[in-house]
Amino acid sequence: MPREKNPESAATRKRAPRKQAAQAVAEVPVAEVEYPAFVDPQQRTSLIATAAYLRAQGRGFEAGHELEDWLAAEAEVDAELLRGTADSART
């Protein structure tokens, strides 16, 4: 009697991701990241600058926190833009 193959063993094996696909993702420049169509990069930068200014103002313009303010403002603005995109997709 021939030995039967176990169909589960073949299905449970995982393959490593293809190197070409991983390289293609890694090579996408930051400038090509798409943002919602209604906010162009200049508007985004303006929103970030305003939010960073307000953060600095709230701290009394204490020197040495410029980069921290910018990065926090950038994360805040991007989160709001993505939230707005998700909210508009639901309606």
Chimera marker file (.cmm) of the C-alpha trace (Angstrom):
<marker_set name="trace">
<marker id="1" x="0.000" y="0.000" z="0.000" r="1" g="1" b="0" radius="0.5"/>
<marker id="2" x="1.490" y="3.379" z="-0.964" r="1" g="1" b="0" radius="0.5"/>
<marker id="3" x="2.202" y="5.843" z="1.755" r="1" g="1" b="0" radius="0.5"/>
<marker id="4" x="-0.212" y="8.779" z="1.809" r="1" g="1" b="0" radius="0.5"/>
<marker id="5" x="1.135" y="12.296" z="1.913" r="1" g="1" b="0" radius="0.5"/>
<marker id="6" x="0.069" y="14.485" z="4.740" r="1" g="1" b="0" radius="0.5"/>
<marker id="7" x="-1.600" y="17.509" z="3.075" r="1" g="1" b="0" radius="0.5"/>
<marker id="8" x="-1.230" y="19.642" z="6.214" r="1" g="1" b="0" radius="0.5"/>
<marker id="9" x="2.553" y="19.495" z="6.248" r="1" g="1" b="0" radius="0.5"/>
<marker id="10" x="2.850" y="21.037" z="2.773" r="1" g="1" b="0" radius="0.5"/>
<marker id="11" x="0.338" y="23.800" z="3.548" r="1" g="1" b="0" radius="0.5"/>
<marker id="12" x="1.934" y="24.837" z="6.824" r="1" g="1" b="0" radius="0.5"/>
<marker id="13" x="5.357" y="25.539" z="5.368" r="1" g="1" b="0" radius="0.5"/>
<marker id="14" x="6.065" y="29.220" z="5.050" r="1" g="1" b="0" radius="0.5"/>
<marker id="15" x="8.197" y="30.716" z="2.360" r="1" g="1" b="0" radius="0.5"/>
<marker id="16" x="10.574" y="33.589" z="2.812" r="1" g="1" b="0" radius="0.5"/>
<marker id="17" x="9.533" y="36.820" z="1.067" r="1" g="1" b="0" radius="0.5"/>
<marker id="18" x="11.075" y="37.423" z="-2.312" r="1" g="1" b="0" radius="0.5"/>
<marker id="19" x="14.139" y="39.592" z="-2.254" r="1" g="1" b="0" radius="0.5"/>
<marker id="20" x="12.982" y="41.658" z="-5.224" r="1" g="1" b="0" radius="0.5"/>
<marker id="21" x="9.733" y="42.668" z="-3.515" r="1" g="1" b="0" radius="0.5"/>
<marker id="22" x="11.535" y="43.655" z="-0.312" r="1" g="1" b="0" radius="0.5"/>
<marker id="23" x="14.057" y="45.718" z="-2.262" r="1" g="1" b="0" radius="0.5"/>
<marker id="24" x="11.323" y="47.463" z="-4.244" r="1" g="1" b="0" radius="0.5"/>
<marker id="25" x="9.628" y="48.607" z="-1.032" r="1" g="1" b="0" radius="0.5"/>
<marker id="26" x="12.900" y="49.782" z="0.471" r="1" g="1" b="0" radius="0.5"/>
<marker id="27" x="13.764" y="51.836" z="-2.618" r="1" g="1" b="0" radius="0.5"/>
<marker id="28" x="10.649" y="54.060" z="-2.608" r="1" g="1" b="0" radius="0.5"/>
<marker id="29" x="11.851" y="57.612" z="-1.900" r="1" g="1" b="0" radius="0.5"/>
<marker id="30" x="10.123" y="59.536" z="0.867" r="1" g="1" b="0" radius="0.5"/>
<marker id="31" x="9.112" y="62.230" z="-1.644" r="1" g="1" b="0" radius="0.5"/>
<marker id="32" x="6.906" y="59.693" z="-3.454" r="1" g="1" b="0" radius="0.5"/>
<marker id="33" x="4.797" y="58.854" z="-0.402" r="1" g="1" b="0" radius="0.5"/>
<marker id="34" x="1.231" y="59.773" z="-1.236" r="1" g="1" b="0" radius="0.5"/>
<marker id="35" x="-0.800" y="62.019" z="0.998" r="1" g="1" b="0" radius="0.5"/>
<marker id="36" x="-4.510" y="62.706" z="0.697" r="1" g="1" b="0" radius="0.5"/>
<marker id="37" x="-5.296" y="64.465" z="-2.570" r="1" g="1" b="0" radius="0.5"/>
<marker id="38" x="-6.668" y="67.551" z="-0.852" r="1" g="1" b="0" radius="0.5"/>
<marker id="39" x="-3.405" y="68.382" z="0.992" r="1" g="1" b="0" radius="0.5"/>
<marker id="40" x="-0.367" y="69.173" z="-1.101" r="1" g="1" b="0" radius="0.5"/>
<marker id="41" x="3.154" y="69.015" z="0.388" r="1" g="1" b="0" radius="0.5"/>
<marker id="42" x="3.337" y="72.805" z="0.786" r="1" g="1" b="0" radius="0.5"/>
<marker id="43" x="0.091" y="72.855" z="2.778" r="1" g="1" b="0" radius="0.5"/>
<marker id="44" x="1.348" y="69.976" z="4.924" r="1" g="1" b="0" radius="0.5"/>
<marker id="45" x="4.617" y="71.804" z="5.624" r="1" g="1" b="0" radius="0.5"/>
<marker id="46" x="2.691" y="74.953" z="6.535" r="1" g="1" b="0" radius="0.5"/>
<marker id="47" x="0.468" y="73.000" z="8.941" r="1" g="1" b="0" radius="0.5"/>
<marker id="48" x="3.530" y="71.425" z="10.562" r="1" g="1" b="0" radius="0.5"/>
<marker id="49" x="5.270" y="74.795" z="10.899" r="1" g="1" b="0" radius="0.5"/>
<marker id="50" x="2.208" y="76.309" z="12.561" r="1" g="1" b="0" radius="0.5"/>
<marker id="51" x="1.857" y="73.398" z="14.979" r="1" g="1" b="0" radius="0.5"/>
<marker id="52" x="5.589" y="73.532" z="15.831" r="1" g="1" b="0" radius="0.5"/>
<marker id="53" x="5.342" y="77.288" z="16.444" r="1" g="1" b="0" radius="0.5"/>
<marker id="54" x="2.399" y="76.796" z="18.788" r="1" g="1" b="0" radius="0.5"/>
<marker id="55" x="4.316" y="74.120" z="20.695" r="1" g="1" b="0" radius="0.5"/>
<marker id="56" x="7.329" y="76.439" z="21.053" r="1" g="1" b="0" radius="0.5"/>
<marker id="57" x="5.083" y="79.324" z="22.090" r="1" g="1" b="0" radius="0.5"/>
<marker id="58" x="3.470" y="77.189" z="24.777" r="1" g="1" b="0" radius="0.5"/>
<marker id="59" x="6.939" y="76.461" z="26.155" r="1" g="1" b="0" radius="0.5"/>
<marker id="60" x="7.948" y="80.137" z="26.086" r="1" g="1" b="0" radius="0.5"/>
<marker id="61" x="10.247" y="79.724" z="23.051" r="1" g="1" b="0" radius="0.5"/>
<marker id="62" x="12.873" y="77.947" z="25.164" r="1" g="1" b="0" radius="0.5"/>
<marker id="63" x="15.876" y="77.238" z="22.939" r="1" g="1" b="0" radius="0.5"/>
<marker id="64" x="17.109" y="73.741" z="22.137" r="1" g="1" b="0" radius="0.5"/>
<marker id="65" x="13.765" y="72.064" z="21.422" r="1" g="1" b="0" radius="0.5"/>
<marker id="66" x="13.270" y="73.065" z="17.793" r="1" g="1" b="0" radius="0.5"/>
<marker id="67" x="13.744" y="69.597" z="16.298" r="1" g="1" b="0" radius="0.5"/>
<marker id="68" x="11.639" y="67.999" z="19.018" r="1" g="1" b="0" radius="0.5"/>
<marker id="69" x="8.837" y="70.498" z="18.333" r="1" g="1" b="0" radius="0.5"/>
<marker id="70" x="9.018" y="69.921" z="14.574" r="1" g="1" b="0" radius="0.5"/>
<marker id="71" x="8.948" y="66.119" z="14.828" r="1" g="1" b="0" radius="0.5"/>
<marker id="72" x="6.078" y="66.149" z="17.320" r="1" g="1" b="0" radius="0.5"/>
<marker id="73" x="4.137" y="68.587" z="15.150" r="1" g="1" b="0" radius="0.5"/>
<marker id="74" x="4.816" y="66.463" z="12.069" r="1" g="1" b="0" radius="0.5"/>
<marker id="75" x="3.460" y="63.345" z="13.785" r="1" g="1" b="0" radius="0.5"/>
<marker id="76" x="0.436" y="65.285" z="15.018" r="1" g="1" b="0" radius="0.5"/>
<marker id="77" x="-0.388" y="66.734" z="11.588" r="1" g="1" b="0" radius="0.5"/>
<marker id="78" x="0.091" y="63.414" z="9.800" r="1" g="1" b="0" radius="0.5"/>
<marker id="79" x="-2.176" y="61.682" z="12.313" r="1" g="1" b="0" radius="0.5"/>
<marker id="80" x="-4.853" y="64.325" z="11.769" r="1" g="1" b="0" radius="0.5"/>
<marker id="81" x="-4.557" y="64.031" z="7.988" r="1" g="1" b="0" radius="0.5"/>
<marker id="82" x="-4.861" y="60.258" z="8.121" r="1" g="1" b="0" radius="0.5"/>
<marker id="83" x="-7.751" y="60.465" z="10.565" r="1" g="1" b="0" radius="0.5"/>
<marker id="84" x="-9.509" y="62.895" z="8.243" r="1" g="1" b="0" radius="0.5"/>
<marker id="85" x="-8.967" y="60.551" z="5.324" r="1" g="1" b="0" radius="0.5"/>
<marker id="86" x="-10.342" y="57.602" z="7.265" r="1" g="1" b="0" radius="0.5"/>
<marker id="87" x="-13.344" y="59.621" z="8.450" r="1" g="1" b="0" radius="0.5"/>
<marker id="88" x="-14.151" y="60.789" z="4.925" r="1" g="1" b="0" radius="0.5"/>
<marker id="89" x="-13.892" y="57.225" z="3.608" r="1" g="1" b="0" radius="0.5"/>
<marker id="90" x="-16.506" y="56.063" z="6.132" r="1" g="1" b="0" radius="0.5"/>
<marker id="91" x="-19.126" y="58.598" z="5.046" r="1" g="1" b="0" radius="0.5"/>
<link id1="1" id2="2" r="1" g="1" b="0" radius="0.2"/>
<link id1="2" id2="3" r="1" g="1" b="0" radius="0.2"/>
<link id1="3" id2="4" r="1" g="1" b="0" radius="0.2"/>
<link id1="4" id2="5" r="1" g="1" b="0" radius="0.2"/>
<link id1="5" id2="6" r="1" g="1" b="0" radius="0.2"/>
<link id1="6" id2="7" r="1" g="1" b="0" radius="0.2"/>
<link id1="7" id2="8" r="1" g="1" b="0" radius="0.2"/>
<link id1="8" id2="9" r="1" g="1" b="0" radius="0.2"/>
<link id1="9" id2="10" r="1" g="1" b="0" radius="0.2"/>
<link id1="10" id2="11" r="1" g="1" b="0" radius="0.2"/>
<link id1="11" id2="12" r="1" g="1" b="0" radius="0.2"/>
<link id1="12" id2="13" r="1" g="1" b="0" radius="0.2"/>
<link id1="13" id2="14" r="1" g="1" b="0" radius="0.2"/>
<link id1="14" id2="15" r="1" g="1" b="0" radius="0.2"/>
<link id1="15" id2="16" r="1" g="1" b="0" radius="0.2"/>
<link id1="16" id2="17" r="1" g="1" b="0" radius="0.2"/>
<link id1="17" id2="18" r="1" g="1" b="0" radius="0.2"/>
<link id1="18" id2="19" r="1" g="1" b="0" radius="0.2"/>
<link id1="19" id2="20" r="1" g="1" b="0" radius="0.2"/>
<link id1="20" id2="21" r="1" g="1" b="0" radius="0.2"/>
<link id1="21" id2="22" r="1" g="1" b="0" radius="0.2"/>
<link id1="22" id2="23" r="1" g="1" b="0" radius="0.2"/>
<link id1="23" id2="24" r="1" g="1" b="0" radius="0.2"/>
<link id1="24" id2="25" r="1" g="1" b="0" radius="0.2"/>
<link id1="25" id2="26" r="1" g="1" b="0" radius="0.2"/>
<link id1="26" id2="27" r="1" g="1" b="0" radius="0.2"/>
<link id1="27" id2="28" r="1" g="1" b="0" radius="0.2"/>
<link id1="28" id2="29" r="1" g="1" b="0" radius="0.2"/>
<link id1="29" id2="30" r="1" g="1" b="0" radius="0.2"/>
<link id1="30" id2="31" r="1" g="1" b="0" radius="0.2"/>
<link id1="31" id2="32" r="1" g="1" b="0" radius="0.2"/>
<link id1="32" id2="33" r="1" g="1" b="0" radius="0.2"/>
<link id1="33" id2="34" r="1" g="1" b="0" radius="0.2"/>
<link id1="34" id2="35" r="1" g="1" b="0" radius="0.2"/>
<link id1="35" id2="36" r="1" g="1" b="0" radius="0.2"/>
<link id1="36" id2="37" r="1" g="1" b="0" radius="0.2"/>
<link id1="37" id2="38" r="1" g="1" b="0" radius="0.2"/>
<link id1="38" id2="39" r="1" g="1" b="0" radius="0.2"/>
<link id1="39" id2="40" r="1" g="1" b="0" radius="0.2"/>
<link id1="40" id2="41" r="1" g="1" b="0" radius="0.2"/>
<link id1="41" id2="42" r="1" g="1" b="0" radius="0.2"/>
<link id1="42" id2="43" r="1" g="1" b="0" radius="0.2"/>
<link id1="43" id2="44" r="1" g="1" b="0" radius="0.2"/>
<link id1="44" id2="45" r="1" g="1" b="0" radius="0.2"/>
<link id1="45" id2="46" r="1" g="1" b="0" radius="0.2"/>
<link id1="46" id2="47" r="1" g="1" b="0" radius="0.2"/>
<link id1="47" id2="48" r="1" g="1" b="0" radius="0.2"/>
<link id1="48" id2="49" r="1" g="1" b="0" radius="0.2"/>
<link id1="49" id2="50" r="1" g="1" b="0" radius="0.2"/>
<link id1="50" id2="51" r="1" g="1" b="0" radius="0.2"/>
<link id1="51" id2="52" r="1" g="1" b="0" radius="0.2"/>
<link id1="52" id2="53" r="1" g="1" b="0" radius="0.2"/>
<link id1="53" id2="54" r="1" g="1" b="0" radius="0.2"/>
<link id1="54" id2="55" r="1" g="1" b="0" radius="0.2"/>
<link id1="55" id2="56" r="1" g="1" b="0" radius="0.2"/>
<link id1="56" id2="57" r="1" g="1" b="0" radius="0.2"/>
<link id1="57" id2="58" r="1" g="1" b="0" radius="0.2"/>
<link id1="58" id2="59" r="1" g="1" b="0" radius="0.2"/>
<link id1="59" id2="60" r="1" g="1" b="0" radius="0.2"/>
<link id1="60" id2="61" r="1" g="1" b="0" radius="0.2"/>
<link id1="61" id2="62" r="1" g="1" b="0" radius="0.2"/>
<link id1="62" id2="63" r="1" g="1" b="0" radius="0.2"/>
<link id1="63" id2="64" r="1" g="1" b="0" radius="0.2"/>
<link id1="64" id2="65" r="1" g="1" b="0" radius="0.2"/>
<link id1="65" id2="66" r="1" g="1" b="0" radius="0.2"/>
<link id1="66" id2="67" r="1" g="1" b="0" radius="0.2"/>
<link id1="67" id2="68" r="1" g="1" b="0" radius="0.2"/>
<link id1="68" id2="69" r="1" g="1" b="0" radius="0.2"/>
<link id1="69" id2="70" r="1" g="1" b="0" radius="0.2"/>
<link id1="70" id2="71" r="1" g="1" b="0" radius="0.2"/>
<link id1="71" id2="72" r="1" g="1" b="0" radius="0.2"/>
<link id1="72" id2="73" r="1" g="1" b="0" radius="0.2"/>
<link id1="73" id2="74" r="1" g="1" b="0" radius="0.2"/>
<link id1="74" id2="75" r="1" g="1" b="0" radius="0.2"/>
<link id1="75" id2="76" r="1" g="1" b="0" radius="0.2"/>
<link id1="76" id2="77" r="1" g="1" b="0" radius="0.2"/>
<link id1="77" id2="78" r="1" g="1" b="0" radius="0.2"/>
<link id1="78" id2="79" r="1" g="1" b="0" radius="0.2"/>
<link id1="79" id2="80" r="1" g="1" b="0" radius="0.2"/>
<link id1="80" id2="81" r="1" g="1" b="0" radius="0.2"/>
<link id1="81" id2="82" r="1" g="1" b="0" radius="0.2"/>
<link id1="82" id2="83" r="1" g="1" b="0" radius="0.2"/>
<link id1="83" id2="84" r="1" g="1" b="0" radius="0.2"/>
<link id1="84" id2="85" r="1" g="1" b="0" radius="0.2"/>
<link id1="85" id2="86" r="1" g="1" b="0" radius="0.2"/>
<link id1="86" id2="87" r="1" g="1" b="0" radius="0.2"/>
<link id1="87" id2="88" r="1" g="1" b="0" radius="0.2"/>
<link id1="88" id2="89" r="1" g="1" b="0" radius="0.2"/>
<link id1="89" id2="90" r="1" g="1" b="0" radius="0.2"/>
<link id1="90" id2="91" r="1" g="1" b="0" radius="0.2"/>
</marker_set>
